[in-house]
Amino acid sequence: MRNFIFCCLALLMLPAFANAQAIRGKVVDENGLPLPGVSINNTTSGGSTVTDIDGNFAVNAKTGDALKFSFIGYLEQTVAAAEGMSIKMAVSATALDEVVVVGYGTQRKADITGAIAVVNEKELRDRPNANPISSIQGKVAGVVVTNGGKPGEAPGIAIRGIGSIAGSTPLYVVDGVLTKDISYLNPNDVESMSLLKDASSSAIYGIRASNGVIVIKTKLGKKGEERIKLQYDTNVGFSTPTDVPDMANSADYVRLFNEKLAYEGNTNPDNQLNLADFNGVNTDWLDEVLKKQSFTQTHNLSISGGSAKAQYNLGLGYFTQEGILDAGKGISSGDDYKRISTRFNGLFHVTDKFRIGTNIAYSKSNSNDAANPIYRAIAAPPVIPVYNADGSYGHLDDPAIEAALGDAGNQNPRQTLDLFRGKSKGTRTLMSGYGEYDIIKGLTFKMSYSRDVSDVFSYTYTPEFTSFTGTLQPSKLTNTAVETESVLWENTLTYDREIGKHRFTLLGGYSRQQDRSFTFTGSKLNVPFFGDDSSLYLSNSTTGADVTSTGDKVRYQSYFGRLNYAFDDKYLLSATVRRDGASAYNFDGDQKTATFPSVGLGWIISKEGFMANSGLDFLKLKGSWGRLGNASITRQFDETATTIPGGVAFGTPAIISNATSITQLVDPTIDWEVVTEADFGLELRSLKNRLSVEAGYYNRETKDAVFSVSIPSQAGLGSSFYTNAGTFVNKGFEFDVRWNDKIGDKFTYGIYGNLTTIDNEITEVLGGSFLNTGPGLFGNTIKRWEVGQEIGSYYGFQVAGVAQNAEEAAEFGVPVGGFYFKDQNADGVIDDNDKKFLGSPIPDITYGFGFNLGYANVDFAMEFQGQAGSEIYNFNRNTRFGNENWDQDFVDNHWSPTNPSNSYQAPNTDQQTSRPSSFYVESADYFRIRNITLGYTLPQSFLDRIKIDRLRFYLSAQNPVTSFKYNGFSPELGNQSIENAGIDNNVYPLSAVYSFGLNLNF
């Protein structure tokens, strides 16, 4: 049975005995059993075949010709041809035997009891992305990556749901250096990424690991590779806006404006707009502010090598990305991001027992930062021209029309882009060094020291100009400088030992870290501009400066230990404990430390005797439990008292004195959040390791979550109270399936797919309270955090229908054509007590799948990803203060006497019917073709003649097609805070990228 699929394959590819061949032989597996489907290639004179059902073969060859034998799951062999030859194939090292980089060490994949996913270099290459995290979108179960469109923008990432209200950014460990930001890191420098998804895998990092850990290993030359290897990779292409929403044209705008007047009861013909009054103006504002194409390019050069005594790798990278905003006119400096990066990794074997190493990385980035005019381009009426006849920015000069349109008539998105200048520049330097000494066999001491320094300077400037209302607006310059430094010193002692059937690794360590930051912000009015940056200094203005400076310093101290144990390669145990302390927190009075333990168990069932004939290559059950902390939460130490001049009188006659009153309640004892997680999983390999399946269940609870809760206004202590306020849970299932195979000597293929379910729920809020948060409109916030709901759930009125006639209008108290809301408590009054939860930005399901094909020198791959079960709040559509434009969907479906819709109301500016409601909550489901790649590698015979190891050309498309129903650019909104997650409010749109590239090795 286990060879059935191989038999079918061999029969399909013609039996070897069909032709009379000169050399005959047989191939068997590691147990001496016939192995069908093995590819045999005569590398001397050409010709190939495959073994038949009994492992026999016949191939055109002469005695002594070199025959190459290859088969998935087995080591490739090259043997001299001989009549009657017998070949025994040896099992290759599978993914289970591969060494995975984990916290403070490595582990065999087969020995892992937690949930760890590994992404290798191959899956990160050839992508036009500034950040390596962008390239793993849809590739890892349990990991949600949300990309943004702004040049150089870091993607959002959440591992197994939201770990903290303060954010979901995981801890990155890059060659041992701990950081929350890898925007400096060139994806081409990465060799592998290990995503530690569960608490037992992450617990070795204690209070830094509540959102998961991503351990990144960068490239290093191979030991014994005497020849210097050079590799050059480039990717050049263009990006283009996709799924640009259609907006009303001038004719539709005028028609809906007049319908709005009728809705409001204004029947005076003199107040109506006439299309002829606008002289043919029909401005497509989104088309005006967006480019058709924007340039992007990547260039990377790496030099690596190694000997018995030294290993090294030098990487150089240049990345540039233009944005899709049509900036660079007026005083705007453009919309783009550039980064130069360099990295040197070295490992030197001083003696057989002593090694020293270094990792040095430097990056320099520059960006031109444009004002984001997307909302204004959506809202601006199309009847406004881009420019007036005299070249000034377009505006409606007719006083009557100007008065009719109100503030909407004072918008010009082109002016918004042109009268703003912003730039940022930054440097990042990471230096680390370490030494390792083998004290005795199996016992190694390692000491490491690292320093991570970042300097960022940015400015924004708006010139002096006269607004459309005639007000002179002074120029304003704002400078911001941010300096950060992180110093880390760590010592570990590792003991590896194998005694009979017992194999174990003991790790003990000590860590100290100091993080320091300083921010300076200064602004002044009336700073002149002379065409470039030479005049943009605060000293060039005589007005007073608005200056603020803030800083912070936190120290961490930790002790940690881990035991990894395996008995008979079947029974696995992993136990971790970490004692963490942080200078900013207090526990039990003067105590500033807490302990975070974890444990994981595994059983490799396939090693048991009763599984000998199961047909499975590998089967493991595993389970784990762990506790983590979060020391990155915001703490509130704001002023808690306000002085009231003359607020109190004492004595007779009264003596008037100042009074002091507490106006904001603050909790100075806030401590860190605690995450507890249980994890159960299964790993399976079958059909000679060509099929792999991983499935798991996780239950992740965050206790003492820090956020604000509402308090009664009568207390006079503010509207909310910031404290350890609640508990929430993320739980769900993960599935990952992969198949890799080879047919014949030339054709290879692979298929993968993953799916994750996420069930998020707030289970406790302090005192049964709640928090209204997020953007607001007309005094109504859009979100509420409350027990039983998902974090970030939208909160508003449920649209019950549209008043179709005067009778319904009178019944529901709204004009004809207006929304009426459901009376949830049936008290006959529509007020805040009738609001309900309307959806959540957290998807129920995320998924990704893809395939790759290779035939001879051609390769082709496609990747897909998407999500289902989440909602998006269309704040761009909801934000109406007057006579903003309408999107085409509303134009086509809105209520009118001739179109009695019950789901779209009539055009109006009624703040009551425009309050946050279910009408603005739309499906965020989408399905995307994430990437398409077609490549061709030049034949090796040709490359050998020109002394090149490898030369590959490829074409790729990223985000070429996305299918969704949302009335906006995309349901994917980039890296948002929890409070703003899922709210489409002037979000920079995503784009598709089409590129050409090459990989050159010599």
C-alpha positions, 0 to 999 in steps of 0.5 A: 500500500505504501508504494501504491502511488509510486507504482502508478507514477512509474506506470504512467512514465513508461516502464524501463523495460519497454526498450532494450537498454544496455545497462540494467539494475535495481534500486532498493530503499533503506530496508532493501525493498524495491523502490519504484519511481526513482529517476536515473539520469546519464550525466555522461552521454544523456538519457534517462529513465525511472525504475518500474514497480519492482525497482528495476531499470534499464538505461542507455549507457556504457560501462563507466558512465556516470548515472545519477539516482534521485528520489524525493526523501532520499539522498542523491547518488552518482554511481558508475554504470555497471551491468547488473548494478544494485543501488541502495538509497539512503534516506535524506535529512528531512525537515524533521531532522533540520535544526530550528533556531529558537530562543538562546539556541537551536532544536531539532524540528522533531524534538519541538513540543511547542508551536514554531513555524519556520520561514526560509530564505527562499520564501523571502527572496524576489519580493519588492518589499522593504520589510521581510514580514510583508513577504510572509503574508498568508504563508504561516498559520496563526500569523496575520500580516496586514500590509500598508501602502505608504512607502516604507511603512512597516506591516502590522502583525498579530500572532494568534490574535491580539495579545495586548490592547497596547498593540500586537507587535511581537518581539524580534530577536535578530542574531541575539539582539532584542528589538520591536522594530526591524524596519532597518533589516534588509530582507535579502540578509535573512537566512531564516525566521522562526516564529515562536507562536505559543507561550511555551516556546516564547517563555524564555523571553518572559515579559517581552514575549506576550505577543509572540517572538520572531527569531531571525538568523541572518546569513553567514558563510559556510565553514570550509567554503574556501572560495569567495561567493558573490551574489547579486539580486535586483528587482525593478518595477512599478506600482499602480493603484488598484480598486480605486472607488468610483465617485459621483461625477458632476451631473450626479453630484448636482442631481443628488444635491438637489435631492438633498434639498428636497429631503430637507424641505427646501423647495426654493428653485433658487437654492438648487444647483444647475450643472451649466453653472460649472462650465463643464467642470467634472473633476475626478479628484482621486485621479488627480491625486493618484499616480498611474505608475510609481517606480520601485527598485531593489539592489542587493550584493552579498559576499560570503566565504569560509574556511576552517578558521573563519566564516563571514558574510557581507551584505549591501542593499539599496531599496527605493519605493515611490508612493502612489500619491502624485506629490512633488508639485508646489512646495511638496518634496514628493512621496517616496522612501529610500534605504541603504543598508549594510551588514557584516557577520563574522565567526572566527574559530580561534581554537578548537574550543574558543570562538568569537563572533560579531554582527554589525548592521547599519542602515540609513533611510530618507523619505519624502512625506506627503500629506495624505489627501485621500479623504479630501479626494473622496469628499471634494465635490467634482464641480470644483476645478483643480485650478482656476483660469489664473492658475490659482487653486480651484475654488467656486467664486460664485458667492451663492454657490459657495454659500450653498456648498459650505465647507465642502466647497472649500476643499481642494485635494491638489492644494492639500498635496502641494502646500505641505512639505515633509521629510524624514531621515534616520540612521540605525546602528546595531553592533553585537559581539559574542564569545563562546568557549567549550569548557568540557565536551558538551558544556559551552559558555557564551557571553554576548553584548549588543548596542542598538542606536537609532536617530530619526529627524523629521520636519513638516512645513506648511507655507503662508497662504490665504484660505478660500474663506479669505483668512491668512494662514501663517506658515508653520515649521515643526521639527522632531528628533527622536533618539533611542538606545538599547544595550543588552548583556547576556551570559548563557551556559549550555550543556548537551549530553546523550547517555544511552537512550537519554538525550538532554540539553540544559540552558541557564542564563542571565540578562541585563538590558537598558532601553533609553529614549529621548524625543524633542519637538519644536515648532514656530510660525512665520518661518519663510521658505525660499524653494528648498530646505535651506531656510527651514530652521526654527531660528529663522522666525522671531515668533515664540517657539512651542517646545516639548521634550520627553524621555524614558529609561527602563532597565530589565534584569532576568534569570532564565533556564530551560531543559529539553529532554528526549527519551529513546527519541520518542518521549519529549519534555521541554521546561522553561522558567524565567525570572524577570524584573523591570524598573518601571513596575512594582509587585507586592510593594517593593518587589519589581520581579515576577516569574514566568514558567512553561512546560511542553510534552511530546510523544512521537507515536511513529517510533512505537513498535505498533506503528511499524506498518502504519504507512506513516513516516512520522507522527507526533502529538504535543501539548504545552502550557506557559505564562508570559508578561507584557512590559510594553504597556502604557503607564499614566503619570499625568497631572492629577490636580488642577488649580482653581483661582479664587476657588475657596473662601475662608473665614469671615470676612471671607479670604479668597484663596486658590483651590486645588481639585483632583480632576483625573483619576490615575492608578500609579500601581499599574503592573504588566499584563500576564498572558497564559496559553495552552496549546495542543498539536499534531505533526504528521509526515507520510508518503516518504515525507512528501506529505506533511500535516500540522494541526493545533489548538490554542487558548490564549488568555490575557489577564490584567489587560491595561486600558481605560474604563468609563467612570461616572461623570458625577465623580468629577475625576474625568470620563475614564480611568486607566488601569489593569482593567480586564481579561480577554481570550484568543482561541482557535485552530491552526492547520497547515498542509504541504505536498512536495514531489518530483516526477522524472528528472526534470519536473518538480512541484509543491502545494501548500495551504494553511487555515486559522480560526480566531475567536476573541472575547473580552471575558472581564472588565473592572467593575462591569464597566466598559470603554467607548473609544475610537474615532467619533462623529457628532458626539458618538464614538464608534467602538466599545469594549465590553464583556462578551464582545470582541476587542475593537467591536463597532458600536452604534445603531441598527438600521431598521429601514428607510421611511418610505412615506409620510405615515412611516416618517411620522411613526419613526420621527424621521423625514421621508427617505431617511433611516430609522433605527431599531428600538432595541429596548422597545421604549418608544425612544431612540437614544444611546440605550438602543445602540448595539454591537455591529461587528468586529475587525478581527477575522474569524478565518484567515487562510493562504495557499499556493503552488510552485512548479519547476520544469527543467530551467523554468519555474512558476509559482502563485500565492493566494491569501484572504480572510473571512468573518470580519467587518470594516467601518467606512468612516470615509462614507460616514464623515459628512458635515455638509455637501461632500461628494457621494460614492458611485454605489450610493449614487446607484442605490440611494432612496428616491421617489423613483427608487424606494430603497429600504437599505440606502437613505436619501442624500442628506446632511441630517446628523441624526440619521448619519450617526454611527450605524450598521449602514457604515459597517461592511464586510471586510472579507477578501480573496487575493492573488498575493504573488505570481512569479515566472522565472527562467534559469540559464542552462548550467552548461552555458554558465560553466563556459562563462564562469557563472554559477547561476543566472536566473531572470524572473517576472513577478506581480504582487497584489495583482487581483483582490476580490471583495465587496467593500466600497473602498480601496481595500479591506486591508488597512495597514498597521493600525492601533487597536482603537482604530483597527478596521476603521477606514479613515483617510487610509493610504491605499495599497497598490499592485507591484509588477517587476522584473528581476534577476539572481546572479551567483558567481 
